[in-house]
């Protein structure tokens, strides 16, 4: 006999909604730093320089994508709209961010991957569970929150993160290979330049 799953309690609905809105708001704040320079952020130009230095090439498009992955997906999560897509976008962005912090260990105080990992895991959870009854998804009869969308989101997150991590590693490896050649060229130029200080 098929049984109907129990409906969430009012308290569960309230606190799930509060957590979802809080998560989305945190992501919007981080994305706004990258896109607009708000809250002490570097804006697109400043973020692009950081992206380039970390191996995300070209830096500017990656800065915009990271900002949109946080601010855009965060806004959608806060509203509870297209939750599978929004959750997957935020989880992917946070997963890539977490990968850059892995060498620093786990804890956020030492620059570790703790914060982006937790934010990404929370976003991925909403991509699978949905936004709940207090959301635009519920108001639109889950037009953008279908079961197949959740499956696609779950599969897309690790693939998208993996692609970005591999591309970054290749860019950094190319930089490392080019560095000795540049140093040798600089040394050769210095030796060829006469010493004018007599």
Secondary structure, 3 states (H helix, E strand, C coil): CCCCCCCCCHHHHHHHHHHHHHHHHHHHHHHHHHHHCHHHCCHHHHHHHHHHHHCCCCHHHHHHHHHHHHHHHHHHHHHCCCHHHHHHHHHHHHHHHHHHHHHHCCCHHHCCCHHHHHHHHHHHHHHHHCCCCCCHHHHCCCCCCCHHHHHHHHHHHHHHHHHHHHHHHHHHHHHHHHHHHHHHHHHHHHHHCCCCCC
